[in-house]
Amino acid sequence: MSYRGIVEVVVKGGQVESYLNNLIEDGVKIEQIKRIDEQTVKMNVDYLAIPYLKAKRKHYGCKIKFNNRLGIPTMYSKRKKWLPPLIGVVLSFLFILLLSNVVWNITVEGGSPETRYEVNQLLDTLGLKEGNWVQNMEDISTIEREIMNSIDEVSYVGISKSGSSYNILIEESETMEQNVNRDPTNLVASKAGTVESMFIVNGRPVVQINDFVEKGDLLVTGELDEDGEVLTYAEGEVIAEVWYEVNVEVDFSQYLLALTPDATKRYSVSLFNSFEWMPRGAGDRRLLLSQDRPIYFLNWELPISFHEHYFYTEEEAVSEVDLDNHINQAVEEQLKRQLGQSVDVTYQKVLHEDRYSDKVKLEMFVKVLEDITEEQIIDQGD
């Protein structure tokens, strides 16, 4: 399509050739001249030359007939015909696009009414609520992870999306599960220690509070009678005081890259996950977090999407460490890495201290509270 208007003109008259020569001499651009007969010629002329052609034809006694009109100016002159339908189509598309990016319906299935209520409350805080923009909510994998981590009763969660509706299926863990096929077991001590407390769910305890036990000693038996004829599985916790010898190394000073608390937010647009355009850059700031915000049209995810980027400025800093305040933390962190997060450090004593440069090495005795139970299957013979 030509950017300038082109009109197909049929000229008929006895002085057609003189008429065309005069137009050419006056600078009228004529293209694709084709003679139909001795007195008729078809040609293409510029849209703006039409008034000049009409004025000159009277001097030569010619008749002019306009056939096809092409080009952008011609389309613009007919805008009253095509512009309203086009505006209607564009507005309809935008309206459907907006509705496709709004959460319209959320259903939570499974679990108890109390658990479903907790899930709905958590979904609101994560942005998954009716009437909210899809781009303002967390992604589905994050929502599933948050539900599993925040609500202990939920053992499974699955989120499915259908258009602008979300279906959340949850399953609760069975707290009072009893497995008849479970082998009868005892609970024995996995290490030596002094019993501090007990919480027995199933079985018969054979030790008491303040008893000292060695590794392998019986703590809870699955034999419910003295004759060993009634057997079950032992289940519970026996918390004991256990002593450890640990070696800890603490730095007096640490060189750190500190992030400033104020984040710089930048937005970008990507096409087909390859070309990305960010109107404003972030300089030498460090990208700490990036979130994708896809755009939907009905059930389809469009190839264009928005992105949120959070940039922070790094500053080099030296953190001076107070030795007395950090020994407890260093010991506890080391023990939790070795024994698990459930241990509780109750006492510690420094046996040997060696300082050099900006570090100190400590040899210590520490007392912790931890669960020392270990399951052992009861041998029932043949």
C-alpha positions in Angstrom: 0.0 0.0 0.0 1.4 3.4 -1.0 1.8 6.1 1.6 0.5 8.6 -1.0 -3.0 8.4 -2.5 -3.2 6.9 -6.0 -6.3 7.2 -8.2 -7.1 5.2 -11.3 -8.6 7.6 -13.9 -10.3 7.0 -17.2 -10.2 10.0 -19.6 -12.4 10.1 -22.7 -12.5 12.8 -25.4 -11.3 13.9 -28.8 -8.3 15.8 -27.4 -7.0 13.2 -25.0 -3.4 13.4 -26.1 -3.3 17.2 -25.8 -4.9 17.0 -22.4 -2.3 14.5 -21.2 0.6 16.6 -22.7 -0.6 19.7 -20.9 -0.8 17.8 -17.5 2.7 16.5 -17.9 4.0 20.0 -18.8 2.4 21.4 -15.7 4.2 18.7 -13.5 1.3 16.3 -12.9 2.8 12.9 -12.2 1.1 10.3 -14.4 1.8 6.5 -14.2 0.8 3.4 -16.0 -0.8 5.1 -19.0 -2.8 2.6 -21.1 -4.8 3.4 -24.2 -8.2 1.6 -24.4 -9.3 3.0 -27.8 -8.6 6.1 -29.9 -10.4 8.5 -27.6 -10.0 6.7 -24.2 -7.0 6.4 -21.9 -6.6 4.8 -18.5 -3.9 6.0 -16.1 -2.9 6.5 -12.4 -2.5 9.9 -11.0 -1.7 11.4 -7.5 -4.7 11.9 -5.2 -3.9 15.5 -4.7 -3.9 16.2 -8.5 -7.7 15.4 -8.8 -8.9 19.1 -8.5 -6.3 20.1 -11.2 -7.5 17.4 -13.6 -11.1 18.5 -13.2 -10.3 22.1 -13.9 -8.2 21.4 -17.0 -10.7 18.9 -18.6 -13.1 21.6 -19.5 -10.6 23.3 -21.9 -10.2 20.0 -23.9 -13.8 18.7 -23.7 -12.8 15.5 -21.9 -14.8 13.4 -19.6 -13.2 11.9 -16.4 -14.2 8.8 -14.6 -12.6 7.7 -11.3 -12.3 4.0 -10.7 -10.1 2.7 -7.9 -8.7 4.8 -5.1 -5.6 3.4 -3.3 -3.2 4.6 -0.6 -3.2 5.8 3.0 -4.8 9.2 2.2 -7.7 7.5 0.5 -8.2 5.2 3.4 -8.1 8.1 5.8 -10.8 9.9 3.7 -13.0 6.8 4.2 -12.3 6.6 8.0 -15.9 7.0 8.9 -16.6 3.6 7.4 -13.8 1.6 8.9 -12.7 3.5 12.0 -15.7 2.7 14.3 -15.5 -1.1 13.7 -11.8 -1.0 14.2 -12.2 0.9 17.5 -14.8 -1.7 18.6 -12.5 -4.6 17.8 -9.5 -2.9 19.7 -11.6 -2.1 22.7 -13.1 -5.6 22.8 -9.6 -7.1 22.7 -8.4 -4.8 25.5 -11.4 -5.6 27.6 -10.9 -9.3 27.2 -7.2 -8.8 27.9 -7.9 -7.0 31.2 -10.5 -9.6 32.3 -8.0 -12.4 31.5 -5.5 -10.9 34.0 -7.9 -10.7 36.9 -8.5 -13.5 39.5 -12.2 -14.2 39.3 -12.7 -17.4 41.2 -10.9 -19.4 43.9 -12.0 -22.8 45.2 -10.3 -24.7 48.0 -11.1 -28.4 48.2 -10.1 -31.1 50.7 -9.2 -30.9 54.4 -11.2 -29.7 57.3 -13.2 -26.4 57.4 -10.6 -25.0 59.8 -7.7 -25.9 57.5 -9.5 -24.4 54.5 -10.1 -21.2 56.4 -6.3 -21.0 57.2 -5.4 -21.6 53.6 -7.8 -18.8 52.4 -6.3 -16.4 54.9 -2.8 -17.3 53.7 -3.8 -17.0 50.1 -4.9 -13.4 50.7 -1.5 -12.4 52.1 0.2 -14.0 49.0 -2.0 -12.0 46.6 -4.2 -14.9 45.4 -7.6 -13.3 46.0 -10.6 -12.6 43.9 -10.5 -9.3 42.0 -6.7 -9.0 42.3 -4.4 -8.7 39.2 -2.6 -11.9 38.3 0.6 -10.0 38.1 0.3 -8.9 41.8 0.2 -12.4 43.2 3.1 -14.8 43.9 3.8 -17.6 41.4 2.0 -20.9 41.9 5.1 -22.8 43.1 5.8 -20.2 45.8 2.2 -20.3 47.0 2.3 -24.1 47.3 5.6 -23.9 49.2 4.3 -21.3 51.6 1.1 -23.3 52.4 3.2 -26.4 53.1 5.6 -24.5 55.3 3.0 -22.4 57.2 0.2 -24.9 57.9 1.4 -28.1 59.7 -1.9 -30.0 59.1 -1.4 -29.9 55.3 0.6 -32.8 53.8 -0.1 -32.0 50.1 -1.2 -29.0 48.1 -1.8 -28.7 44.4 -2.9 -25.6 42.5 -4.4 -25.7 39.0 -5.3 -22.7 36.9 -8.2 -22.7 34.4 -8.6 -19.3 32.7 -9.1 -16.8 35.5 -10.1 -19.4 38.0 -7.8 -21.2 40.5 -8.5 -24.5 42.2 -6.5 -25.5 45.3 -6.6 -29.1 46.4 -5.2 -29.9 49.9 -4.8 -33.1 51.9 -4.3 -33.3 55.6 -1.8 -35.6 57.4 -3.4 -38.3 59.5 -2.3 -37.5 63.1 -3.7 -40.7 64.7 -2.6 -43.2 62.0 -2.4 -46.8 63.2 -0.7 -49.2 61.0 -1.6 -52.8 61.9 1.3 -54.2 59.7 3.9 -52.2 61.6 6.6 -54.4 63.2 6.8 -54.4 67.1 9.8 -52.2 68.2 11.7 -50.9 71.2 13.3 -47.6 71.7 16.9 -47.7 72.7 19.5 -45.0 73.6 21.5 -43.9 70.6 24.1 -42.3 72.9 24.9 -42.0 76.6 23.2 -39.3 78.7 21.0 -38.4 81.7 17.2 -38.5 81.1 15.8 -35.0 81.4 12.2 -35.6 80.2 10.0 -38.1 78.3 7.0 -38.0 76.0 5.8 -41.5 75.2 3.1 -41.9 72.5 3.1 -45.7 72.4 4.8 -48.5 74.4 5.9 -48.9 78.0 8.8 -46.8 79.4 11.5 -48.7 81.4 13.6 -45.6 82.5 12.7 -42.7 84.7 13.7 -39.0 84.9 17.3 -38.4 86.0 18.3 -42.0 85.1 21.8 -42.3 83.4 21.7 -44.5 80.3 24.5 -45.9 78.2 24.4 -46.3 74.4 22.1 -49.2 73.5 20.2 -49.2 76.8 16.4 -50.0 76.6 14.3 -46.8 77.0 10.8 -47.8 75.9 9.7 -51.4 75.3 7.1 -52.6 72.9 6.3 -55.5 75.2 3.1 -54.4 77.0 3.1 -57.4 79.5 5.9 -59.0 81.5 5.7 -62.3 79.5 6.3 -60.5 76.2 3.1 -61.9 74.6 1.4 -58.6 73.8 3.6 -56.6 71.4 3.3 -53.2 69.8 5.6 -50.6 68.3 7.2 -48.1 70.7 6.9 -44.4 69.7 7.9 -41.2 71.5 10.8 -38.9 72.6 13.3 -39.3 75.5 15.2 -36.0 76.0 18.5 -36.4 77.7 21.5 -34.3 78.7 24.5 -35.2 76.5 28.0 -33.9 76.8 30.2 -33.1 73.8 33.7 -31.9 73.3 33.8 -29.3 70.4 36.4 -27.1 68.7 35.3 -23.7 67.7 37.0 -21.0 65.6 35.7 -17.4 65.7 36.9 -14.4 63.7 37.3 -11.1 65.5 36.6 -9.1 62.3 34.9 -10.0 59.1 35.0 -8.2 55.8 31.5 -8.0 54.4 29.6 -6.7 51.4 26.7 -4.9 53.0 23.5 -4.2 51.0 21.9 -0.9 51.5 18.3 -1.2 52.9 16.7 0.8 50.2 16.1 -1.1 47.0 15.9 0.4 43.5 13.0 -1.1 41.6 13.1 -1.3 37.8 10.6 -2.6 35.3 11.3 -4.3 32.0 9.3 -5.8 29.1 10.4 -9.0 27.3 9.2 -10.5 24.0 9.4 -14.3 23.5 11.7 -14.6 26.6 14.6 -13.3 24.5 14.4 -9.6 23.8 14.1 -7.6 27.0 13.8 -3.8 27.2 14.4 -1.8 30.4 13.6 1.9 30.1 15.9 2.9 32.9 19.1 1.0 33.9 20.4 0.4 37.4 24.0 1.4 37.0 26.5 -0.7 39.0 23.9 -1.9 41.5 23.5 -5.6 42.3 20.4 -7.5 41.1 19.1 -9.3 44.2 15.6 -10.3 43.1 13.7 -10.6 39.8 10.0 -11.5 39.4 8.3 -12.4 36.2 4.8 -11.2 35.5 3.2 -13.0 32.5 0.2 -11.5 30.6 -2.7 -13.8 29.7 -5.4 -13.7 27.0 -8.2 -16.1 27.9 -6.4 -19.4 28.6 -3.2 -18.5 26.8 0.0 -16.9 28.1 1.1 -14.2 25.7 4.7 -14.1 24.5 5.0 -10.6 26.1 5.6 -10.3 29.8 6.6 -7.7 32.4 9.4 -8.1 34.9 10.2 -6.5 38.3 13.8 -6.1 39.2 15.1 -5.1 42.6 18.7 -3.7 42.7 20.8 -2.9 45.8 23.9 -1.0 46.3 26.8 -2.9 47.8 29.1 -1.3 50.4 32.2 -2.8 51.8 32.2 -2.9 55.6 34.2 -4.4 58.5 32.1 -6.0 61.2 33.9 -6.1 64.6 32.9 -9.2 66.5 32.4 -9.3 70.3 34.0 -12.6 71.3 31.9 -13.2 74.5 28.6 -12.6 72.7 29.5 -14.8 69.7 30.9 -17.9 71.4 27.4 -19.2 72.3 26.1 -18.6 68.8 29.1 -20.2 67.1 28.9 -23.3 69.4 25.1 -23.7 68.8 25.4 -23.3 65.0 28.1 -25.9 64.8 26.2 -28.4 66.9 23.0 -27.9 64.9 24.9 -28.6 61.7 26.2 -31.8 63.2 23.2 -33.0 65.3 20.1 -31.2 63.8 18.1 -28.1 64.5 16.3 -29.5 67.6 19.3 -29.5 70.0 19.3 -27.1 72.9 22.7 -26.0 74.4 22.3 -25.6 78.2 25.9 -25.3 79.4 29.4 -24.8 78.1 32.9 -24.6 79.6 36.1 -23.5 77.9 38.9 -26.0 78.3 41.6 -24.3 76.2 41.8 -21.0 74.4 44.3 -20.1 71.6 44.3 -16.6 70.2 46.3 -15.5 67.1 45.9 -12.7 64.6 42.2 -11.9 64.2 41.0 -15.3 65.3 40.5 -17.4 68.4 40.3 -21.2 68.7 38.4 -22.7 71.6 38.3 -26.3 72.9 35.1 -26.7 74.9 32.8 -29.0 76.8 29.1 -28.4 76.1 26.0 -29.9 77.5 22.9 -30.2 75.2 19.4 -31.5 75.4 18.4 -33.8 72.6 16.2 -36.8 71.7 18.4 -39.9 72.1 15.8 -42.5 71.0 16.6 -45.0 68.3 14.1 -47.6 67.0 15.0 -51.3 67.3 12.8 -54.2 66.0 11.8 -56.8 68.6 13.1 -60.2 67.7 10.1 -62.6 67.9 12.0 -65.7 66.9 10.5 -68.1 64.4 
